[in-house]
Amino acid sequence: MRITIGEKIKELRLKKGCTQEKMAAVLGITGQAVSRWENGTSYPDLEMIPALANFFRISIDQLFGYDADRQKRIGDILAAVEELKKAEKPDDEKIVALLRDACAEFPGDEKLTFELADALYKQGNRDGMTFFIDSDSIYPRFDTEKNRENVYWQESIQLFRHLVSSASDEKLVRCSRQNLVYLYHSTGEHEEAVRIAETFPEMCICRENMLAAATDGREHCRYSQELMLAALDNFRFALVGALFSKRYHPLKMPEAFHSYTKTEIETYKGLISLYEMIFEGENLGREHLKVQDLYFRMIYNYGMLLVNVPTTDKAACLDAIFDCLDKVLDHAERYDKLPEQYRYKTPLLDHVPACGKEVPDTLALSKLADVRVLQWTELKEILMDDPRFAKWCHRVNVAAGV
């Protein structure tokens, strides 16, 4: 490989608007030395390299022209990771191994470190995030003792903490802090989770809100619609969290359990109606997946009634479950049929720019049978006794081309 450091020094010096003499004075050398570097008759001494990089405020890799090759290699690795994530059943171990090798090859790279921390978080999550209900309480709690033994999460916490303290990319720092809140909460470090959570801005001064407040005309219309989408997602998140935040024991508190479960079902129905009103039954984009999740939550609630409440009208409960399963399939098909780039058609969202499908996040048709609620043995045994379940599974396989 031909050494072109002299050409690079000249390019950077001219870009900086600096003469050879001025540069030489700062570095404590002669102007002739700089001239010899630039015309290729000599090269800087090794001890001068860090000073040169500091003078131009670049890395040593950039000074030698290696940065482009380095970034291409890192880009190729990140692209390979994204491809692995798109698999029907992502191989967590393979993803983590690839990112470990990449971090060893490029120590200190922020993007690779974040991806490794995120991959470890997801691998630990798939290994089992458990919760329980205290015997004397209606409130569900994470099994923090078990979660603290999750080696993937412990390593993920250390990597996210490192990024928070050292990363220069503000977005990576923010996302790392966000993930630390989740991880500290799951592992029982509640004070630390709250401390980090309190550093985030209030909802009323979020980016979407400020953009809507800062613009007029078409831009204001666009940002107001994007704010509405963000607010809808936040409302869904808050409502689901509020419902999940207490769980009545079906055996110890049967009447309260029965009543609250019905409240959950009606609330989910109301939230789905809100989506239908805003989107007018048209293309919901990625929101198809969120509505799909709400139907799965309803299936779980109907299943709890079916399994735990002897007085439940079993026929009506099964009818409701199969109706929800049909809706789940419908939203999966509608999402999968969307083009890679799509726009919303409803007048309430007609100024939102084209959106792209986020394939790794989809509950694709071929994944429906693997959804957690359908792995609930007691419920699945009841459903399998009904001929409608076999027909539904057949429809899923046909739609998925299996």
C-alpha positions in Angstrom: 0.0 0.0 0.0 1.5 3.4 -1.0 2.0 5.7 2.0 0.2 9.0 1.2 0.5 10.7 4.6 2.2 13.7 3.0 -0.7 14.2 0.6 -3.1 13.9 3.5 -1.2 16.4 5.6 -1.3 18.9 2.8 -5.0 18.4 2.2 -5.8 18.8 5.9 -3.5 21.9 6.2 -5.1 23.6 3.3 -8.6 22.7 4.5 -7.6 24.3 7.8 -6.4 27.4 6.1 -3.0 27.2 7.6 0.5 27.9 6.1 3.4 25.5 6.4 5.2 28.0 8.6 2.3 28.5 11.0 1.8 24.7 11.3 5.5 24.2 11.8 5.5 26.8 14.6 2.6 25.1 16.4 4.4 21.7 16.2 7.8 23.1 17.1 9.5 22.1 13.9 10.8 23.9 10.8 8.7 24.9 7.7 11.2 22.9 5.6 10.2 19.7 7.5 6.6 20.3 6.7 7.5 20.9 3.0 9.4 17.7 2.9 6.5 15.7 4.3 4.1 17.2 1.8 6.3 16.5 -1.3 7.0 13.0 -0.1 10.8 13.2 0.4 10.5 12.4 4.1 7.9 11.2 6.6 7.0 12.5 10.1 8.7 10.7 13.0 6.5 8.3 14.9 6.4 10.5 18.0 5.0 13.3 15.9 2.0 11.3 14.7 -0.3 11.9 17.7 0.6 15.6 17.7 -0.4 15.8 14.0 -3.7 14.1 14.6 -4.4 16.4 17.5 -3.4 19.5 15.4 -6.0 18.5 12.8 -8.5 17.2 15.4 -8.8 13.8 13.8 -8.0 10.2 14.7 -4.7 8.6 13.7 -6.6 6.3 11.5 -8.0 9.3 9.6 -4.6 10.8 9.3 -3.3 7.6 7.6 -6.4 7.4 5.4 -7.6 4.2 7.1 -10.8 5.6 8.4 -12.8 5.0 5.2 -11.8 1.3 5.1 -12.5 1.0 8.8 -16.0 2.5 8.5 -16.8 0.3 5.5 -15.8 -2.8 7.5 -17.9 -1.7 10.5 -20.8 -0.9 8.2 -20.6 -4.4 6.7 -20.6 -6.0 10.1 -23.7 -4.0 11.2 -25.4 -4.9 8.0 -24.7 -8.6 8.6 -26.1 -8.2 12.1 -29.3 -6.7 10.7 -29.7 -9.6 8.3 -29.4 -12.1 11.2 -32.1 -10.2 13.1 -34.5 -10.7 10.2 -34.5 -14.4 10.5 -37.7 -16.1 11.5 -36.0 -17.2 14.7 -32.9 -15.0 15.2 -29.8 -16.9 16.4 -28.9 -14.8 19.5 -25.7 -16.7 20.1 -24.5 -16.1 16.6 -25.3 -12.4 16.7 -23.5 -12.0 20.0 -20.5 -13.9 18.8 -20.3 -11.8 15.6 -20.5 -8.6 17.7 -17.9 -9.8 20.2 -15.4 -10.5 17.4 -16.2 -7.1 15.9 -15.6 -5.3 19.2 -12.3 -7.1 19.6 -11.4 -6.0 16.1 -12.5 -2.4 16.6 -12.2 -1.8 20.4 -14.0 1.3 21.6 -16.3 1.7 18.6 -19.5 3.1 20.0 -21.9 1.6 17.5 -20.5 -1.9 17.8 -20.5 -1.7 21.6 -24.1 -0.5 21.7 -25.2 -3.3 19.3 -23.4 -5.9 21.5 -25.1 -4.5 24.7 -28.5 -4.6 22.9 -28.0 -8.1 21.6 -27.0 -9.3 25.1 -30.1 -7.6 26.5 -32.3 -9.3 24.0 -30.7 -12.7 24.5 -31.2 -12.4 28.2 -34.8 -11.3 27.7 -35.5 -14.4 25.6 -33.9 -16.6 28.3 -36.6 -15.5 30.6 -37.8 -12.3 32.3 -39.9 -13.6 35.1 -42.4 -11.9 37.4 -44.8 -13.1 40.1 -47.6 -11.7 42.4 -46.9 -11.5 46.1 -49.1 -13.7 48.1 -50.4 -10.7 50.1 -50.5 -8.2 47.2 -52.3 -7.6 44.0 -49.2 -6.1 42.4 -47.0 -8.1 40.0 -43.3 -7.9 40.6 -40.3 -9.0 38.6 -38.5 -12.0 40.1 -35.4 -9.7 40.6 -33.4 -12.4 42.4 -33.6 -14.7 39.4 -33.1 -11.8 37.0 -29.9 -10.7 38.7 -28.5 -14.1 37.9 -29.0 -13.4 34.2 -25.4 -13.2 33.0 -26.4 -11.6 29.7 -28.1 -8.7 31.4 -25.2 -8.2 33.8 -22.8 -7.8 30.9 -25.3 -5.7 29.0 -25.6 -3.3 32.0 -21.8 -2.9 32.2 -21.6 -2.0 28.4 -24.5 0.4 28.6 -23.0 2.1 31.7 -19.7 2.5 29.8 -21.5 4.1 26.8 -23.4 6.5 29.1 -20.1 7.7 30.6 -17.9 7.8 27.5 -19.9 7.8 24.2 -19.8 11.0 22.1 -23.0 10.1 20.1 -25.9 11.7 22.1 -28.5 9.3 20.6 -26.5 6.2 21.8 -26.1 7.7 25.2 -29.9 8.4 25.4 -30.8 4.9 24.2 -28.2 3.4 26.6 -29.8 5.3 29.5 -33.2 4.1 28.5 -32.1 0.5 28.4 -30.5 0.8 31.8 -33.8 1.9 33.3 -35.4 -1.3 32.0 -32.5 -3.5 33.1 -32.2 -1.9 36.6 -35.9 -2.3 37.1 -35.9 -5.9 36.1 -33.0 -6.7 38.3 -34.3 -4.9 41.4 -32.0 -1.8 41.2 -35.1 0.4 41.6 -33.4 3.5 43.1 -30.9 3.5 40.2 -33.6 3.0 37.7 -35.6 5.9 39.1 -32.5 8.1 39.3 -31.8 7.7 35.5 -35.5 8.0 34.6 -35.7 11.3 36.4 -33.0 12.7 34.0 -35.3 12.4 31.0 -37.4 15.4 29.9 -41.1 15.7 30.6 -43.5 14.5 28.0 -44.7 18.0 27.3 -41.3 19.1 26.1 -40.6 16.2 23.8 -39.2 16.7 20.3 -42.5 16.0 18.6 -44.3 18.5 20.8 -41.7 21.2 20.2 -41.6 20.7 16.4 -45.4 21.2 16.3 -45.0 24.3 18.4 -42.2 25.7 16.2 -43.8 25.5 12.8 -46.7 26.8 10.7 -48.6 25.7 7.6 -47.8 22.4 6.0 -44.9 21.8 8.4 -47.2 22.4 11.4 -49.7 20.0 9.9 -47.0 17.3 9.5 -45.5 17.7 12.9 -48.9 17.8 14.6 -49.8 14.5 12.9 -46.5 13.0 13.9 -47.2 14.2 17.5 -50.6 12.5 17.4 -48.9 9.2 16.4 -46.4 9.5 19.2 -49.0 10.5 21.7 -51.2 7.5 20.6 -48.2 5.2 21.1 -47.4 6.7 24.5 -51.1 6.4 25.6 -51.1 2.7 24.5 -47.9 2.1 26.5 -49.2 3.9 29.6 -52.7 2.2 29.4 -51.2 -1.3 29.0 -48.8 -0.6 31.9 -51.6 0.7 34.1 -53.6 -2.4 33.5 -50.6 -4.7 34.0 -49.6 -2.9 37.2 -52.0 -4.9 39.3 -53.1 -8.5 39.1 -55.7 -10.1 41.3 -55.1 -13.7 42.3 -57.7 -15.9 40.6 -58.1 -18.3 43.5 -57.6 -16.0 46.5 -59.6 -13.0 45.1 -62.0 -14.6 42.5 -64.6 -11.8 42.5 -62.0 -9.0 42.1 -60.1 -11.1 39.6 -63.2 -11.7 37.5 -64.3 -8.0 37.6 -60.8 -6.6 36.8 -60.2 -9.0 34.0 -63.4 -7.9 32.3 -62.3 -4.3 32.8 -59.1 -5.1 31.0 -60.9 -6.7 28.1 -63.3 -3.7 27.7 -60.4 -1.3 27.9 -58.4 -3.0 25.2 -61.6 -3.0 23.0 -61.9 0.8 23.6 -58.2 1.3 22.7 -58.6 -0.7 19.5 -61.7 1.5 18.6 -59.4 4.6 19.0 -57.0 3.1 16.5 -59.9 2.4 14.1 -61.2 5.9 14.5 -57.8 7.6 13.7 -56.9 5.3 10.9 -60.5 4.9 9.6 -59.9 1.1 9.1 -57.3 1.8 6.4 -53.5 1.1 6.4 -52.3 1.2 10.0 -48.6 0.7 9.0 -46.6 -0.5 11.9 -49.6 0.1 14.2 -51.0 -3.2 12.8 -48.5 -4.9 15.1 -49.6 -2.9 18.1 -53.3 -3.6 17.5 -52.3 -7.2 17.0 -50.6 -7.2 20.4 -53.8 -5.8 22.0 -55.8 -8.7 20.6 -53.3 -11.1 22.0 -53.7 -9.4 25.4 -57.5 -9.9 25.1 -56.9 -13.6 24.3 -54.8 -13.9 27.4 -57.6 -12.3 29.5 -60.3 -14.6 28.0 -57.9 -17.5 28.6 -57.6 -16.5 32.3 -61.3 -16.5 32.6 -61.7 -19.8 30.8 -59.0 -21.6 32.9 -59.6 -20.0 36.3 -63.3 -19.0 36.6 -65.7 -22.1 36.8 -68.8 -19.9 36.2 -67.4 -18.5 32.9 -69.7 -18.9 29.9 -67.1 -21.2 28.1 -68.9 -21.1 24.7 -69.0 -17.3 24.7 -65.4 -17.1 25.9 -64.2 -19.4 23.1 -66.1 -17.5 20.5 -64.4 -14.3 21.7 -60.9 -15.9 21.6 -61.4 -17.2 18.0 -62.7 -13.8 17.0 -59.5 -12.3 18.4 -57.4 -14.9 16.6 -59.0 -14.0 13.3 -58.3 -10.3 14.0 -54.7 -11.2 14.8 -54.3 -13.0 11.5 -56.0 -10.2 9.6 -53.6 -7.6 11.0 -50.6 -9.9 10.2 -51.7 -10.3 6.6 -52.4 -6.6 6.2 -49.0 -5.7 7.6 -47.1 -8.2 5.4 -48.9 -6.9 2.3 -47.7 -3.4 2.8 -44.9 -2.2 0.5 -41.5 -1.5 1.9 -42.4 2.2 1.8 -45.9 3.2 2.6 -48.0 6.3 3.4 -51.1 6.6 5.6 -54.3 7.3 3.8 -56.5 8.7 6.6 -57.0 12.5 6.5 -55.7 12.7 10.1 -52.3 11.4 9.0 -52.1 12.5 5.3 -49.1 14.8 5.9 -46.9 12.2 7.6 -43.9 11.3 5.3 -43.6 7.9 3.8 -42.7 5.3 6.4 -40.6 2.1 6.0 -41.5 -1.3 7.3 -39.5 -2.4 10.3 -39.2 -6.1 9.4 -37.3 -7.3 12.5 -40.1 -6.0 14.8 -43.0 -7.7 12.9 -45.0 -10.6 14.2 -44.9 -12.1 10.7 -47.4 -14.7 9.6 -44.9 -17.5 10.0 -44.3 -16.4 13.7 -47.9 -16.4 14.9 -47.8 -19.9 16.2 -44.8 -19.0 18.4 -46.5 -16.2 20.2 -46.2 -16.6 24.0 -49.9 -16.7 24.7 -50.3 -19.7 22.3 -47.6 -21.5 24.2 -49.7 -21.4 27.4 -50.3 -25.2 27.8 -53.6 -25.1 29.7 -55.2 -22.7 27.2 -53.7 -24.4 24.1 -55.1 -27.7 25.2 -58.6 -26.2 25.5 -58.3 -24.5 22.1 -57.0 -27.7 20.4 -60.1 -29.5 21.4 -62.1 -27.0 19.3 -62.0 -27.7 15.5 -61.7 -23.9 14.8 -58.1 -23.9 16.1 -56.9 -26.4 13.5 -58.6 -24.4 10.8 -57.0 -21.2 12.1 -53.5 -22.8 12.2 -54.2 -24.0 8.6 -55.1 -20.5 7.5 -51.9 -19.1 9.1 -49.7 -21.7 7.3 -51.5 -21.0 3.9 -51.1 -17.3 4.3 -47.4 -17.7 5.3 -46.8 -20.1 2.4 -45.7 -22.9 4.7 
